[in-house]
């Protein structure tokens, strides 16, 4: 079984040490949620764009877990 506690602590430490990166990934997630909420204003393919931004945000949160320190 995978030890998620250690990975969670590593992610929290990385994000607290890199506030600009932390802010950027949260902005991406916010844009993705905003597109979902206001989809008629976005234009063509709003669901695709929101999924792209949400995926980038999720991958951004997982990136510190795979970084070697």
C-alpha positions as CSV (number, residue, x, y, z in Angstrom):
1,X,0.0,0.0,0.0
2,X,1.2,3.5,-0.8
3,X,2.1,5.8,2.0
4,X,0.0,8.9,1.1
5,X,0.9,10.7,4.4
6,X,4.5,11.1,3.4
7,X,3.5,12.3,-0.1
8,X,1.0,14.7,1.3
9,X,3.6,16.3,3.6
10,X,6.1,16.5,0.7
11,X,3.5,18.4,-1.4
12,X,2.6,20.7,1.4
13,X,6.2,21.5,2.1
14,X,7.0,22.2,-1.6
15,X,3.9,24.5,-2.0
16,X,4.8,26.4,1.2
17,X,8.4,26.9,-0.1
18,X,7.2,28.0,-3.6
19,X,4.3,30.5,-3.1
20,X,4.4,31.8,-6.7
21,X,4.0,28.2,-8.0
22,X,1.3,27.6,-5.5
23,X,-0.6,30.7,-6.6
24,X,-0.2,29.9,-10.3
25,X,-1.7,26.4,-10.0
26,X,-4.6,27.8,-7.9
27,X,-5.3,30.4,-10.5
28,X,-5.4,27.7,-13.2
29,X,-8.0,25.8,-11.1
30,X,-10.0,29.0,-10.5
31,X,-10.1,29.7,-14.3
32,X,-11.3,26.1,-14.9
33,X,-14.0,26.4,-12.3
34,X,-15.0,29.9,-13.6
35,X,-15.3,28.6,-17.2
36,X,-17.6,25.8,-15.9
37,X,-19.8,28.3,-14.1
38,X,-20.0,30.9,-17.0
39,X,-19.8,28.5,-20.0
40,X,-22.1,30.6,-22.3
41,X,-19.6,33.5,-22.1
42,X,-16.6,31.5,-23.2
43,X,-17.5,30.6,-26.7
44,X,-16.9,27.3,-28.4
45,X,-16.0,24.2,-26.4
46,X,-16.1,25.6,-22.8
47,X,-16.1,22.2,-21.2
48,X,-12.9,21.3,-23.1
49,X,-11.2,24.5,-21.9
50,X,-12.3,24.1,-18.4
51,X,-11.1,20.5,-18.3
52,X,-7.8,21.6,-19.7
53,X,-7.3,24.2,-16.9
54,X,-8.5,21.8,-14.2
55,X,-6.2,19.1,-15.4
56,X,-3.3,21.5,-15.4
57,X,-4.2,22.5,-11.8
58,X,-4.4,18.9,-10.7
59,X,-1.1,18.0,-12.3
60,X,0.4,21.1,-10.8
61,X,-0.6,19.8,-7.4
62,X,0.9,16.4,-8.1
63,X,4.2,17.7,-9.5
64,X,5.9,18.2,-6.1
65,X,5.2,14.5,-5.3
66,X,7.4,13.4,-8.2
67,X,10.2,16.0,-7.8
68,X,13.4,14.6,-6.5
69,X,14.9,16.7,-3.7
